[in-house]
Amino acid sequence: MEKCWQEKGNYHTCYSGAINTNRHKIKMEFSPIILSSLSLLSLLFAAIVVPLVISSQRLLIAISFSLTAVASLLAVAAGCWVVGSGLINKLILPLGLPNLPFHLRLDPLSGFFLTVIGLLGFFVSIYSIGYVKGFLGKRSVTPLVIFYSLFMASMFLVVLADDAFFFLISWEVMALASYFLVMFEDEKTENRRAAFLYLVVAHVGAIAILLSFGVMAGLATGFETFNGYTFDAMREAKFSSGWATVAFFLAFFGFAAKAGVVPLHVWLPEAHPVAPSNVSALMSGVMLKTAIYGIIRITFDLIHVFPWWWGAIVLFLGLISTVMGVLYALMQHDLKRLLAYHSVENIGIILIGIGLAMIFTSFNLPILAALALIAGLYHTLNHAMFKGLLFMGAGAVLHATKERNMEEMGGLIHKMPWTAALFLIGCISISALPPFNGFVSEWLTFQAFLLTPALPNALLNLLIPLGAALLALAAALAAACFVKAYGVTFLGHWRGHHNPPSAPPFMKGGKGGVEVDWFMRIGMILPAIACLGLGVFPTFFIQWMDIIPEQLLGSKIAASAGAFGWMWLTPVSHERASYSGFIVFLGILSVVAVVYLLLHTRRTAVRRAPIWDCGFGKLTNRMQYTATSFSMPIRRIFGFLFNIKEQVRITPPVPPFNKGGGGGLHYHLRVRDRFWNLFYQPVADASFWVSRQFGRLQQGRIHIYLVYSFITIIVLLVFLR
């Protein structure tokens, strides 16, 4: 049962369930929607306070990012409250256009995404207090501070918006704020190019979303009025199968462009690497999830009745994104670019869960649909934590070495032990290895795959197991990719052409060290703890978020998932599958403790000797195993998927310096995204050709322009008479 109250003509609060009148009044005064509003006001204040402290950039950093951290915590509290209680809060703001006020709604679905965005926003804001100091003395950080606050506020508003008008305004503010953040170091050509590409793709996607809302709003109340622009009107509408299909695929195209789904992903590996690393963590960790929110909201809440083949298409694109994302990541030498491509992979894994949930829903299998949706949502939360951690770790490495190329790194574990340890946790988590969180959500996804024989469709029963095999392949490749990323970056010896990094002024390190300060360390420690907690205690979080499939699908899995207590996760039934992250964690901890006691408590237990040099005797740091050689076997197998160009150039000796010796040998490898040449380059070429043709109209002669004006006047007189 849902009850609503109205106060002062513009405030609506709705609660699910039977609660006495006195408690109603108390909750109306302080409710989750009010708490989220305080969060938005804090972010607005963080932007307004900038002119007051702009003269002191160091103070500006401390105040602004402290305010965004507080705002993020308030959003987390509001989201956790509404998900845990199952409340539905609504708020109408008398803003916008006449008779088109802004509608806000905080329900368990939006509350979950509010929690995800706020949690990572809190971690990154703490990290930013230390990270942004690295720009002091080089450039003003004022634009970064302002657009960071607007970016956070717009993401909150996207998940709170309850009408098409307010949603699109919030969506555009989010796109523009992130555009200026990518452009922060605008003197670099790659930043300007990446920001422009991102803005183009974002607006193409926004147009598709606008058209989708237009179709649903028109069908909800007729095309004569604007009354159908609210999501409530769309929820009540009954769409025909044809128009529902049009609306869904327009929306899915628009959101897929923002999420980086293959083949709409080309902007993502360009924009994320060049943005400041704290912004990259937010863009990859949570901005992409706003698109996931949009897909779930429109599919399961607004349309809510659909055929199975919609889910099959979503599942197929999710699988393609998963495999292609990890393969492209394996080819990268740029550390941040590698992480960006892994966002494509993990968005694909989330779409796999959503696609399976859609298929199960269309065949009226609500429990299996709830399992698949929980798997997708849990991976949404997990990805935000470990990808935010990895981008923050990459930011620490970048500021220490001034390099993104892993081939120019090595041995950083000795100079950055905290960063190395925390980055390793992120690598284990994203590789879906127990006991960390990535394993749980991928394991739940596999459980959903294994239950597909219950589908009454022979074609799906034949093809979906192949999807499970592709997911297993992607998991193995992801582990290999992060063995490469961590090994080349942190292990071995320094292999760069320049000197090893030394501590810059903003970093506090030991003798010869370049370790980051405590703000950056805490910003990385907190998501690392979250990765462990989400992996060891999954039943608590599943019970908390189980209200979402219950409201959207009419079923939940908490009763079966936690049937044997918090220690055991049994998604559907314990006879079929069970997992205990806590026992796995204790087992791994015991093995590590025993090995440490046996080998490291006795000095003679470990014998150190010079590295085996194969009889060569003149090993140098440049002879270490490289990222290029590591990915070579994968490149040979899957090379047909890439545009690969290899060059070997021999430099002749220059006397008298190389007397009796040979010249230098230079190997150059270029791996390009084949989708760019297939889809985007032809469109770009056609656009330039059309522009050149129109450019011929601009002759630079005044009499030609007078002729244009005369012809225009004649045409207007003919058609307007």
VOGU-3710 file (C-alpha; in Angstrom, 3 decimals, decimal comma):
1> mekcwqekgn> 0,000/0,000/0,000  1,304/3,464/-0,874  0,261/6,644/0,943  1,080/10,242/-0,022  0,997/13,565/1,753  1,066/17,098/0,394  2,452/20,173/2,081  2,488/23,788/0,817  1,242/22,660/-2,563  4,572/21,477/-3,916
11> yhtcysgain> 5,895/18,783/-1,607  4,875/15,167/-1,963  6,176/12,267/0,086  5,075/8,712/-0,519  5,711/5,728/1,710  5,087/2,060/1,093  3,514/0,113/3,907  1,228/0,824/6,826  2,690/3,343/9,281  0,841/5,328/11,940
21> tnrhkikmef> 0,030/9,005/11,422  2,521/10,357/13,946  5,393/8,510/12,331  4,223/9,800/8,966  4,604/13,376/10,130  8,045/12,749/11,566  9,301/11,102/8,385  7,778/13,808/6,237  9,928/16,370/8,033  13,120/14,375/7,602
31> spiilsslsl> 13,012/11,794/4,824  15,506/10,328/2,355  14,491/12,812/-0,351  15,227/15,690/2,050  18,586/14,130/2,883  19,452/13,853/-0,814  18,360/17,488/-1,278  20,824/18,514/1,441  23,489/16,642/-0,506  22,680/18,653/-3,640
41> lsllfaaivv> 22,740/21,908/-1,677  26,174/21,001/-0,294  27,494/20,467/-3,820  25,971/23,747/-4,928  27,622/25,499/-1,985  30,954/23,875/-2,934  30,688/25,587/-6,334  29,476/28,921/-4,905  32,263/29,144/-2,332  34,933/29,166/-5,050
51> plvissqrll> 35,051/32,993/-5,562  35,524/33,477/-1,817  38,757/31,480/-1,629  39,964/31,640/-5,224  43,083/33,571/-4,193  44,321/30,614/-2,130  44,289/27,559/-4,370  45,439/25,237/-1,607  42,588/26,356/0,667  40,165/26,095/-2,256
61> iaisfsltav> 41,120/22,446/-2,754  40,683/21,602/0,922  37,294/23,337/1,338  35,698/22,308/-1,965  36,605/18,637/-1,864  35,716/18,411/1,823  32,252/19,723/0,944  31,872/17,235/-1,919  32,918/14,437/0,452  30,218/15,503/2,949
71> asllavaagc> 27,644/15,779/0,151  28,558/12,297/-1,050  28,124/10,879/2,452  24,673/12,463/2,698  23,730/10,878/-0,624  24,968/7,483/0,597  22,877/7,829/3,757  19,768/8,732/1,739  20,307/5,870/-0,697  20,946/3,271/1,997
81> wvvgsglink> 17,890/4,477/3,918  15,468/4,236/1,019  16,788/0,863/-0,205  16,814/-0,660/3,248  13,279/0,509/4,064  11,675/0,135/0,637  10,298/3,692/0,748  9,228/5,710/-2,285  9,718/9,466/-1,823  8,558/12,091/-4,310
91> lilplglpnl> 9,247/15,788/-4,555  7,893/18,386/-7,003  9,937/21,548/-7,557  8,130/24,586/-9,035  10,979/25,218/-11,461  11,466/24,605/-15,161  8,981/25,838/-17,759  5,403/26,957/-16,990  3,189/23,965/-16,180  6,236/21,698/-16,493
101> pfhlrldpls> 7,660/21,480/-12,953  10,578/19,245/-12,051  9,632/15,893/-10,508  12,031/14,001/-8,234  11,580/10,421/-7,054  13,714/8,416/-4,672  12,826/4,731/-4,738  14,992/1,638/-4,119  16,340/1,591/-7,700  17,398/5,244/-7,696
111> gffltvigll> 18,514/4,856/-4,063  20,866/2,028/-5,015  22,517/4,067/-7,750  22,592/7,117/-5,467  24,518/4,974/-2,972  26,964/3,742/-5,612  27,652/7,251/-6,937  27,899/8,771/-3,462  30,167/6,050/-2,086  32,756/6,349/-4,825
121> gffvsiysig> 32,316/10,142/-4,805  33,224/10,156/-1,097  36,379/8,104/-1,689  37,479/10,132/-4,716  36,823/13,450/-2,972  39,181/12,483/-0,145  41,728/11,324/-2,722  41,340/14,600/-4,640  42,448/16,725/-1,672  45,922/15,262/-2,128
131> yvkgflgkrs> 45,835/14,557/-5,862  44,817/18,015/-7,115  47,698/19,603/-5,198  49,899/18,165/-7,923  48,568/20,871/-10,276  49,510/23,756/-7,966  52,077/26,030/-9,550  51,306/24,630/-12,992  47,754/25,824/-13,639  44,682/27,106/-11,847
141> vtplvifysl> 42,558/24,345/-10,319  39,436/26,539/-10,147  37,757/25,041/-13,254  38,457/21,534/-11,979  36,862/22,300/-8,608  33,755/23,933/-10,086  33,014/21,325/-12,734  33,802/18,487/-10,319  30,999/19,714/-8,024  28,601/20,177/-10,961
151> fmasmflvvl> 29,499/16,726/-12,243  28,669/15,099/-8,923  25,405/17,054/-8,585  24,283/16,203/-12,106  24,854/12,472/-11,573  22,734/12,616/-8,429  20,002/14,475/-10,312  19,982/11,957/-13,174  18,993/9,131/-10,827  16,539/11,341/-8,914
161> addaffflis> 14,719/12,815/-11,940  11,163/11,540/-12,366  10,209/13,225/-15,613  11,724/13,321/-19,092  12,339/17,084/-19,064  14,322/17,153/-15,821  16,135/13,921/-16,706  17,422/15,328/-19,995  18,487/18,618/-18,389  20,449/16,683/-15,749
171> wevmalasyf> 21,865/14,397/-18,441  23,112/17,374/-20,467  24,643/19,074/-17,426  26,466/15,823/-16,654  27,777/15,610/-20,229  28,934/19,248/-20,302  30,563/19,120/-16,857  32,487/15,961/-17,758  33,456/17,539/-21,107  35,144/20,467/-19,351
181> lvmfedekte> 36,814/18,072/-16,910  38,290/16,062/-19,789  39,428/19,386/-21,291  41,092/20,510/-18,052  44,603/20,290/-19,524  43,415/21,963/-22,717  46,869/22,826/-24,034  47,231/19,193/-25,110  45,882/18,252/-28,528  44,840/14,771/-27,383
191> nrraaflylv> 42,672/16,280/-24,631  40,850/18,570/-27,068  40,340/15,769/-29,555  39,092/13,323/-26,903  36,741/15,893/-25,375  35,244/16,765/-28,767  34,711/13,096/-29,650  33,109/12,476/-26,273  30,783/15,456/-26,636  29,666/14,372/-30,119
201> vahvgaiail> 28,876/10,807/-29,035  27,166/12,042/-25,853  24,866/14,355/-27,786  24,041/11,746/-30,417  23,022/9,473/-27,556  21,051/12,273/-25,888  19,061/12,838/-29,098  18,126/9,146/-29,172  17,019/9,286/-25,509  14,978/12,425/-26,236
211> lsfgvmagla> 13,205/10,676/-29,115  12,504/7,660/-26,904  10,934/9,843/-24,219  8,961/11,651/-26,904  7,474/8,392/-28,159  6,551/7,198/-24,667  5,192/10,578/-23,550  3,075/10,927/-26,686  1,644/7,430/-26,359  0,997/7,917/-22,640
221> tgfetfngyt> -1,453/10,837/-22,900  -1,634/11,677/-26,584  0,520/14,013/-28,627  -1,762/17,027/-28,066  -0,501/17,836/-24,531  2,702/17,595/-22,504  1,112/15,731/-19,616  2,845/12,495/-20,531  6,329/13,834/-19,838  6,324/12,507/-16,263
231> fdamreakfs> 7,528/8,997/-15,570  4,335/8,310/-13,611  2,295/8,859/-16,789  4,610/6,527/-18,717  4,305/3,847/-16,019  0,534/3,871/-16,374  0,572/3,719/-20,183  0,038/0,579/-22,226  2,364/0,607/-25,204  1,809/-1,413/-28,342
241> sgwatvaffl> 4,591/-3,863/-29,144  5,774/-1,878/-32,153  6,013/1,506/-30,438  7,460/-0,091/-27,302  10,194/-1,616/-29,457  10,947/1,757/-31,047  11,092/3,478/-27,649  13,275/0,782/-26,102  15,890/0,637/-28,837  16,121/4,412/-29,125
251> affgfaakag> 16,728/4,592/-25,373  19,101/1,639/-25,405  21,136/3,218/-28,223  21,379/6,483/-26,310  22,372/4,893/-23,033  24,735/2,433/-24,734  26,602/5,371/-26,267  27,161/6,800/-22,775  28,051/3,404/-21,277  30,633/2,573/-23,954
261> vvplhvwlpe> 28,947/-0,537/-25,325  30,656/-1,962/-28,417  30,584/-0,562/-31,123  29,708/2,794/-29,465  32,762/2,660/-27,220  35,350/4,587/-29,248  35,147/7,767/-27,146  35,820/5,960/-23,874  39,487/4,905/-24,339  40,190/8,408/-25,657
271> ahpvapsnvs> 38,519/10,493/-22,924  39,241/8,520/-19,751  43,054/8,390/-20,092  43,505/12,138/-20,687  41,185/13,335/-17,908  42,640/13,970/-14,428  42,787/10,621/-12,654  40,241/11,547/-9,985  37,828/12,455/-12,791  38,691/9,234/-14,655
281> almsgvmlkt> 37,773/7,276/-11,518  34,348/8,943/-11,399  33,687/8,730/-15,131  34,572/5,058/-15,345  33,336/4,055/-11,912  29,944/5,778/-11,750  29,168/8,000/-14,749  28,871/4,921/-16,971  26,457/3,477/-14,386  23,983/6,298/-14,958
291> aiygiiritf> 23,460/4,736/-18,388  22,898/1,345/-16,744  20,358/3,033/-14,478  18,579/4,477/-17,511  18,374/1,072/-19,223  16,932/-0,601/-16,113  14,519/2,261/-15,405  13,039/2,315/-18,897  13,006/-1,444/-19,419  11,696/-2,777/-16,121
301> dlihvfpwww> 9,861/0,271/-14,746  8,447/2,377/-17,582  7,842/-0,204/-20,343  7,874/-3,320/-18,084  6,357/-5,664/-20,722  8,632/-6,855/-23,521  9,440/-9,879/-25,734  12,367/-12,205/-25,057  14,380/-11,142/-28,088  14,978/-7,700/-26,563
311> gaivlflgli> 16,902/-9,427/-23,803  18,711/-11,625/-26,340  20,021/-8,531/-28,150  21,133/-6,931/-24,869  22,827/-10,199/-23,878  24,582/-10,458/-27,258  25,914/-6,888/-27,092  26,994/-7,480/-23,500  28,987/-10,555/-24,520  30,599/-8,745/-27,450
321> stvmgvlyal> 31,547/-5,818/-25,209  32,942/-8,165/-22,568  35,220/-10,096/-24,912  36,267/-7,196/-27,135  36,869/-4,923/-24,152  39,293/-7,305/-22,466  41,069/-8,133/-25,747  41,600/-4,466/-26,534  42,804/-3,918/-22,957  45,400/-6,670/-23,349
331> mqhdlkrlla> 46,933/-4,853/-26,308  47,439/-1,563/-24,451  50,674/-0,199/-23,025  49,079/2,974/-21,676  48,020/2,115/-18,111  44,955/4,394/-18,032  43,915/3,354/-21,531  44,094/-0,283/-20,417  41,781/0,510/-17,501  39,412/2,388/-19,814
341> yhsvenigii> 39,016/-0,630/-22,087  38,329/-2,770/-19,035  35,374/-0,496/-18,331  33,975/-1,633/-21,680  34,440/-5,222/-20,529  32,734/-4,710/-17,176  29,822/-2,775/-18,652  29,388/-5,829/-20,870  29,242/-8,094/-17,816  26,550/-5,885/-16,279
351> ligiglamif> 24,565/-5,996/-19,533  24,813/-9,785/-19,500  22,977/-9,827/-16,176  20,373/-7,346/-17,441  19,872/-9,293/-20,674  19,376/-12,569/-18,814  16,928/-10,854/-16,441  14,936/-9,604/-19,436  14,846/-13,077/-20,989  13,754/-14,738/-17,754
361> tsfnlpilaa> 11,101/-12,049/-17,202  9,625/-12,498/-20,673  9,280/-16,248/-20,006  7,685/-15,603/-16,597  10,549/-16,951/-14,488  10,688/-14,220/-11,814  13,106/-15,916/-9,384  15,699/-16,478/-12,099  15,132/-12,941/-13,367  15,743/-11,621/-9,845
371> laliaglyht> 18,997/-13,625/-9,651  20,251/-12,230/-12,973  19,284/-8,658/-12,072  20,966/-8,941/-8,656  24,104/-10,223/-10,423  24,106/-7,188/-12,730  23,446/-4,711/-9,928  26,045/-6,300/-7,658  28,636/-6,043/-10,416  27,619/-2,405/-10,858
381> lnhamfkgll> 28,567/-1,742/-7,241  31,687/-3,913/-7,435  32,962/-2,269/-10,597  32,565/1,176/-9,086  34,757/0,140/-6,156  37,606/-1,672/-7,893  37,718/0,544/-10,995  37,742/3,673/-8,852  40,594/2,145/-6,829  42,563/1,240/-9,968
391> fmgagavlha> 42,216/4,676/-11,555  43,275/6,328/-8,321  46,287/4,010/-8,207  47,072/4,844/-11,827  46,851/8,544/-10,916  49,412/8,051/-8,150  51,732/6,271/-10,589  51,236/8,943/-13,252  52,091/11,795/-10,893  55,137/9,946/-9,602
401> tkernmeemg> 56,594/8,921/-12,963  54,996/11,454/-15,373  54,406/8,399/-17,567  51,344/6,434/-18,695  53,385/3,998/-20,781  54,000/0,849/-18,762  57,128/0,076/-20,805  58,763/3,115/-19,184  58,025/1,948/-15,633  59,037/-0,960/-13,418
411> glihkmpwta> 60,117/-1,607/-9,849  57,665/0,884/-8,374  56,771/-1,544/-5,578  60,008/-0,460/-3,861  59,268/3,267/-4,117  55,460/3,160/-3,740  54,665/0,214/-1,437  51,253/1,531/-0,349  50,131/2,225/-3,891  51,487/-1,141/-5,050
421> alfligcisi> 49,610/-3,068/-2,352  46,330/-1,233/-2,944  46,625/-1,475/-6,729  47,155/-5,225/-6,302  43,838/-5,473/-4,428  42,162/-3,728/-7,345  43,825/-6,112/-9,802  42,648/-9,179/-7,874  39,137/-7,770/-7,586  38,730/-6,927/-11,269
431> salppfngfv> 40,191/-10,323/-12,203  37,269/-11,955/-10,333  39,492/-13,874/-7,934  38,249/-14,774/-4,434  37,889/-13,546/-1,787  37,348/-10,102/-3,322  34,144/-8,683/-4,724  34,581/-9,231/-8,456  34,356/-12,978/-7,957  30,948/-12,835/-6,258
441> sewltfqafl> 29,122/-10,907/-8,970  30,662/-12,919/-11,807  29,867/-16,143/-9,913  26,246/-15,024/-9,602  26,208/-14,289/-13,337  27,486/-17,791/-14,052  24,747/-19,200/-11,803  22,174/-17,348/-13,903  23,741/-18,828/-17,040  23,640/-22,342/-15,585
451> ltpalpnall> 19,906/-22,025/-14,918  18,994/-21,167/-18,520  17,982/-24,786/-19,340  14,745/-23,893/-17,543  13,859/-21,670/-20,514  11,175/-23,144/-22,808  13,083/-22,120/-25,930  15,345/-24,556/-27,785  17,309/-21,819/-29,580  18,195/-20,025/-26,360
461> nlliplgaal> 19,069/-23,307/-24,654  21,535/-23,930/-27,478  23,141/-20,486/-27,718  23,218/-19,164/-24,147  25,770/-21,777/-22,912  28,118/-20,363/-25,559  27,692/-17,032/-23,803  28,794/-18,624/-20,541  31,908/-19,915/-22,317  32,686/-16,420/-23,638
471> lalaaalaaa> 32,307/-14,983/-20,140  34,728/-17,612/-18,812  37,195/-16,705/-21,579  36,901/-13,019/-20,694  37,536/-13,770/-17,012  40,731/-15,670/-17,868  41,931/-12,917/-20,204  41,210/-10,267/-17,558  43,418/-12,113/-15,079  46,198/-12,321/-17,686
481> cfvkaygvtf> 45,821/-8,618/-18,466  46,287/-7,551/-14,863  49,217/-9,898/-14,354  50,764/-7,904/-17,188  49,669/-4,508/-15,840  50,866/-5,120/-12,295  54,014/-7,021/-13,179  55,301/-4,554/-15,744  54,418/-1,493/-13,664  55,406/-2,487/-10,136
491> lghwrghhnp> 57,719/-5,512/-10,300  61,228/-5,957/-11,649  63,507/-2,941/-12,025  63,068/0,541/-13,449  63,177/0,210/-17,231  62,471/3,809/-18,279  64,798/5,806/-20,505  64,813/8,629/-17,957  65,909/8,487/-14,331  63,700/6,754/-11,726
501> psappfmkgg> 61,102/9,023/-10,144  62,012/11,186/-7,185  59,610/12,715/-4,716  57,917/15,890/-6,009  56,894/18,573/-3,469  53,298/17,418/-3,084  54,249/13,804/-2,269  55,418/12,665/1,127  57,788/9,746/0,816  60,594/8,055/2,602
511> kggvevdwfm> 64,222/8,194/1,549  64,272/7,884/-2,208  60,552/7,153/-2,253  57,691/8,775/-4,135  54,756/7,495/-2,128  51,588/9,579/-2,171  50,330/11,583/0,792  47,775/10,306/3,304  44,759/11,886/1,635  45,467/9,882/-1,510
521> rigmilpaia> 46,266/6,766/0,501  43,009/6,970/2,470  41,124/7,555/-0,775  42,529/4,238/-2,026  42,373/2,318/1,265  38,614/2,822/1,647  37,590/1,279/-1,714  40,101/-1,521/-1,097  38,302/-2,307/2,166  34,989/-2,121/0,302
531> clglgvfptf> 36,268/-4,633/-2,276  37,129/-7,051/0,516  33,885/-6,497/2,427  31,714/-6,969/-0,667  33,551/-10,206/-1,405  33,525/-11,679/2,099  30,007/-10,667/3,225  27,860/-10,738/0,060  24,703/-12,005/1,790  24,350/-8,779/3,786
541> fiqwmdiipe> 24,439/-6,639/0,662  22,140/-8,933/-1,320  19,558/-8,833/1,458  19,817/-5,031/1,475  19,343/-4,629/-2,286  16,833/-7,449/-2,782  13,949/-4,974/-2,599  14,859/-3,769/-6,125  13,945/-6,974/-8,023  10,972/-7,393/-5,699
551> qllgskiaas> 9,535/-4,034/-6,810  10,517/-4,339/-10,478  10,015/-8,068/-11,065  7,793/-9,215/-8,226  10,349/-11,656/-6,845  13,512/-11,734/-4,739  16,287/-14,156/-3,783  17,257/-13,058/-0,263  15,364/-15,928/1,400  17,256/-18,573/-0,571
561> agafgwmwlt> 20,547/-16,650/-0,793  20,825/-16,328/2,980  19,028/-19,518/3,975  22,147/-20,829/5,766  23,147/-17,595/7,462  25,489/-14,781/6,572  28,437/-17,099/5,998  26,980/-18,969/3,000  25,660/-17,568/-0,256  23,170/-19,963/-1,887
571> pvsherasys> 21,574/-17,997/-4,769  18,693/-20,341/-5,627  19,181/-23,511/-3,590  22,043/-24,949/-1,597  21,831/-28,252/-3,478  22,768/-26,512/-6,712  25,516/-24,095/-5,636  26,925/-22,364/-2,566  29,859/-20,097/-1,771  31,367/-18,802/1,439
581> gfivflgils> 33,589/-15,791/0,957  34,378/-15,715/4,663  35,716/-19,292/4,706  37,725/-18,670/1,527  39,174/-15,532/3,104  40,149/-17,408/6,270  41,701/-20,188/4,186  43,811/-17,792/2,109  44,792/-15,850/5,234  45,898/-19,094/6,912
591> vvavvylllh> 48,042/-20,113/3,938  49,691/-16,689/3,822  50,345/-16,788/7,571  51,892/-20,275/7,409  54,132/-19,342/4,476  55,259/-16,192/6,257  56,060/-18,085/9,450  57,993/-20,769/7,599  59,968/-18,531/5,252  60,241/-15,028/6,668
601> trrtavrrap> 60,733/-15,614/10,372  64,007/-17,432/9,708  66,660/-15,497/7,857  68,195/-18,639/6,371  64,891/-19,942/4,954  65,103/-17,730/1,878  68,322/-17,843/-0,133  69,059/-14,875/-2,353  71,278/-15,257/-5,416  72,006/-13,319/-8,605
611> iwdcgfgklt> 69,449/-13,714/-11,373  70,196/-16,388/-13,958  71,560/-14,587/-17,004  71,604/-17,520/-19,496  75,352/-17,159/-19,706  75,116/-13,696/-21,230  76,495/-11,874/-18,240  75,531/-8,353/-19,290  71,888/-8,029/-18,327  70,398/-4,565/-18,117
621> nrmqytatsf> 67,041/-3,259/-16,947  65,971/-2,751/-20,567  66,143/-6,530/-21,157  63,225/-7,294/-18,858  60,013/-8,889/-20,047  57,816/-6,169/-21,515  54,107/-5,509/-21,932  54,511/-5,959/-25,691  56,074/-9,400/-25,374  53,520/-10,427/-22,738
631> smpirrifgf> 50,567/-9,730/-25,042  52,206/-11,171/-28,170  50,604/-14,679/-27,957  47,136/-13,172/-27,525  47,862/-10,761/-30,366  48,803/-13,642/-32,655  45,593/-15,552/-31,873  43,140/-12,654/-31,993  45,046/-10,383/-34,349  42,300/-10,443/-36,972
641> lfnikeqvri> 40,129/-8,373/-34,605  42,593/-5,470/-34,581  44,277/-3,161/-37,027  47,909/-4,036/-36,285  50,991/-2,411/-37,755  54,465/-3,629/-36,778  57,674/-1,912/-37,818  61,314/-2,834/-37,176  63,854/-0,121/-37,914  67,630/-0,640/-37,790
651> tppvppfnkg> 69,712/2,422/-37,070  73,217/2,213/-38,602  76,205/2,781/-36,314  77,489/6,320/-36,004  81,294/6,400/-35,830  83,335/6,901/-33,835  80,981/6,137/-30,939  79,937/2,664/-32,115  83,266/1,387/-33,420  83,011/-2,281/-34,216
661> gggglhyhlr> 79,391/-2,429/-33,137  76,041/-2,498/-34,864  73,345/0,110/-34,895  70,252/0,339/-32,810  67,197/-1,865/-33,316  63,824/-0,115/-32,906  60,577/-2,045/-32,768  57,336/-0,110/-33,148  53,882/-1,647/-32,645  50,598/0,126/-33,332
671> vrdrfwnlfy> 47,301/-1,535/-32,459  44,212/0,361/-33,604  40,540/-0,172/-32,909  39,073/-1,749/-36,053  35,631/-0,349/-35,216  36,944/3,172/-35,847  37,810/2,418/-39,468  34,631/0,404/-40,006  32,040/2,819/-38,625  33,431/6,179/-37,566
681> qpvadasfwv> 36,089/7,109/-40,111  33,657/6,900/-43,073  31,198/9,160/-41,217  33,976/11,643/-40,417  35,181/11,628/-44,033  31,638/12,159/-45,315  31,120/15,047/-42,889  34,304/16,772/-44,060  33,311/16,248/-47,706  29,877/17,802/-47,130
691> srqfgrlqqg> 31,495/20,697/-45,251  33,864/21,321/-48,146  30,962/21,376/-50,583  29,087/23,902/-48,501  32,301/25,833/-48,126  32,204/26,577/-51,848  29,210/28,792/-51,199  31,458/31,119/-49,231  33,347/32,856/-52,046  34,470/35,969/-50,200
701> rihiylvysf> 32,876/38,203/-52,873  30,243/40,710/-51,834  28,238/40,519/-55,060  27,886/36,738/-54,652  26,468/37,249/-51,144  24,035/39,866/-52,487  22,826/37,338/-55,040  22,231/34,817/-52,197  20,231/37,410/-50,298  18,186/38,312/-53,383
711> itiivllvfl> 17,367/34,657/-54,118  16,367/34,101/-50,473  13,979/37,075/-50,559  12,371/35,854/-53,797  11,877/32,335/-52,351  10,305/33,733/-49,191  7,941/35,943/-51,202  6,847/32,958/-53,286  6,121/30,658/-50,331  4,729/33,258/-47,905
721> r> 2,390/35,127/-50,215
//
